[in-house]
Amino acid sequence: MQRAGRTPILPGLTAPPARAVSDASVTARNRFGVQKIDHITLNFLTLQPALMWMENVMGLEPYWTSRFTRRATRADTRQFSGSGLRSAVMWDPASGVKLANNEPAAPRFHASQIYIFCEDHHGAACSTWRWRFSDIVAAVRRMRQSGVEFMPSPGTYYDLPAPAPGRSRRHRIDEDLDALRTLGILVDGSALQSYLLQIFTREAAVLFDDSRAGPLFIELIQPQGDNGFGAGNFRALFESIERQQQIDSAGAAEADPEETRPAAAAAGR
């Protein structure tokens, strides 16, 4: 899209009047301190054709890649054992626009939440919006007060010992760890005093109790010197979603024993 001058988003659309808020330090137009949309995430059944199109047609360049397979445990059901994904981020260096892209990985290709997502959507679609904030602690606190629900994180996440240099989960952070624990905000990074604060909302279909709203996540971040993708938390989110899928699948099976397709809605729905 190319837009010249200040034109409305849609014909006849007008901006709502500003409203007073209790906190004078924020405005009604941006009371959570959103700075920009960092990127969107797309899910595909097959990634390579999409990446070639982004590179050869859109002129985007590779930015970041990741691949992992979830190890099976005794607690896993056969459906989810060994599922995984491959992720590749493409970007435009001039504008900073990024597109993160996922595909299901072997060996449990059909069990991957990426496959289930694409099956529910009858093709590729957007699964996540990543928003950048100036003060994520204040933003998450206000959102929780407004009733927004976030993906849970285990309390032990904040009790783990700090890893060696070069690993994720840095131990030198400016924010109060108890505040991060209370709000469920995650920490990731690859260098001393360079980290990323990160949290994910609950899946939109759950938030709004409407299957038409999802599957869709909103990711909130505040980079503190680290502009990566939170690789450690990325895997933790994937596993957290699949745990929720198992819970939902078990509940659905009890409610309707004849239902044979587990986890009918992807990404925690």
N, C-alpha and C positions, 0 to 999 in steps of 0.2 A: 504494500500500500504506500502511496505517496500523497501527502496532504500539503496544500499550500494555504498559509494563513490559518486563522482560527475558525474552523468550521465545526458545526455540531456533529456528534456521533451519528445521530439519526435525524432526519427532517422533523422539525417541530419539537425536538427534545430540549428542555431548558434545565439549567442547574437548580437544585433545591436551595432555598434560603438557608443561610448559616444559622445554626442553633446554638444556644448557650449551653455550656457544659460545666460541671461542678469544678473541674480542675482548670484554672485559668492558664496553665502552662501548655495546654493542648487546644487544638481547634476542633470544631465539629467536623470539619472536612477531612482531617487526618489525625484523629484522636489517639490512634495506636502507634503513630510514628513510622508508618511504612515509607521506606525510601524509594524502592522500585521493585519490579518483578525481576528476580535474578535469572530465572530460566523456567521452562516448562519441560516436563518429562513425557515422552511418548512410548507406548508399548507396541511392539510388533511381533508377529510370529516368526518372521525371518528378517534379520537386521541388515544384511549386506546390501540389498537393492536400495533400501532407504538411505544408507550412508553414502552410496555412490551417487544418488540423486542430489543429496545435500552438498556433496563436494563438487560434482561436475556441473550442476545446474545453478545452485544457489551460491557457489563459491565459498562454502564454509570449510574450516580446517579442523583436524582432530585436536581435541583439548585434553581428554582424560578417558581412560578405559579401566574397567574392572570386571572380573569374572570370579564367581565362586559357586560351589555346590554345597548345599546343606548336608552335613553328615547325618546319617540315620542313627537314632538312639532307640533304646528299648521302649521309650515312651511314645515314639512315633507310630502312627498308623501306617499301613502299607501304602496308603494313598500319597503321603507326603515325603516318604523316606528318600533322601538323596536329591530333592528338587533344588533348582538353582537358577541363575540368570547370568547373562552377559550384558554389560552396559558400556556404551560408547557415547561420549559427549562431543558434539561438533559446535564450532563457534565462529563468529565473525570478529577478528581482532580489532577492526576499526570501530565498530559500534559496541562490542562486548556482548552481543546477543548470543545466547547459548541454547542449544537443543540437546537435552539428555535423552538417550534412546536405549530401550531394553528389549531383550528377546529371551525366551525360555532356554535353559541349558540342559544338556544331557546329564545323567542318564534318565531322570524322571521328567522328560519333556512335558508330557501331558498333565503331570501333577503340579507343575510350576504355577504360581499365582499369575505370572505373565500370560501363560497359555489360557488360563481360566478367564482372565480379564478380556483377552482378545475374543474368546469364544462368546462371552456375554455381550460384547459390543459388535459381534459379527465382523470383526476386522480391527485394524489398528486404531488407537485413540489416545487422547491425552489423559494421564493418570495423576499428575502432580503439578501444582504451581508452587514455585519457590519464591517467597517474598523476603526481601531484605529489610531489616529494621535498624533504627538508630539506637534503641534501647529495648532489647528483647525481654529483659526481666520485667520492666514496667509494662510492656505490651502484653505479655502472657498473663501477668497479674490482672490487668484490666479485662482481658478476654475471659479469664476464668470467672471473674466477678460477673461478667455478662452472660455466663452460662455456656461458653464454648468448651467442648471436651477435647482432650488431647490423648494421644497414644500413651499408655502407661509405661513407665520404666521401673524396673525392680529397684528397691532401696539399696540393695547390695552394689548396684552400679557405681554409687558414689563412695562406697567403702573399699573398693579395690585399690591396692597399692599403686603408686605412680609407676608407669613403665619406664624402661630405659630410653635415653635420647634416641630420636629417630622413629619411635613407635607412637601409636595413637594415644589419646587421653593424656594430655599434658597436665602436670601438677602445679605449674606456676600460672595462676589465673588471677585477674583483678577482681572478679565477682565473688560474692560471698557464697561459699559452697552450700551452706544450709539453705540459702534462698533458691539456689539451683535445684537442690534436692526437693524442696517443698513444691516448686513449680513444675518439676519433671524435665527441666532443660538439660540437654546433653552437651558434652564437651568433646571435641575432636581436634586433632592437629598433628603436625609432622615436625615441628621444631619448637625449641624452648621459647616460651612467651609468645608463641604464634599459634593461635587456635581458632576454633569455630564454635560458636554457640548455636544450638540447633534443637528444634522440636517439631513434631508433626501433629496436626489435628487428627481426631478420629475421622474415619471415612465419612464423606458427605452424606451418603444414603443413611448412615446411622445417625449423624448429627441432626438431619432434618426429617428423619423417619419417613423417607420417600425414596423408593428405589430409583426413581428417575434422576435423582441428584448425583448419583455416583455410578461406578466407583470413582472417587476423586479424593485426593489428599491435598491439603495446603501445608507446605513446609515453611517454617519461620526460621530465619537465620540472622546472626549478627557476626560477621567476620571480625576477628581481632588479630589482624595480620595474616590470616590464613584464608585464601580464596578457593580452597579445594572443595570437595564434595562430601567431606565427612565419611571417609571410606569405612572406618570402624563402625560408626552408627548406621551406615547404609546397610551393612549386613545384619546388624541388630534389628533394624526395622523390618527387613525381609522376613527374618525368623519370627518376629513378634506378630506380623500379619498372618503368617501361616499357623501360628499357635491359635490365633483368634479364629481362623478358618476351621481348625479342628474342633474348637469349642462349638462354633455355630453348626458345623456338620453333625456333631454328636447330638446337639439339641434338636436339630431338624429330624434326625433319624428317630429320636424318641417320640416326637410329635406326630411323625408320619412314617411309619415303618416301610411303606411302599415306595418312598422316595429313594431312588437309587443313585441319583447324581449328587455327590457330596459337594459342599462349598459352592452352591450354585451361583453365588455372587463373589466376584474376586475382590481382593484387597480389603478383607476384613468386613465386607458388607454382610 
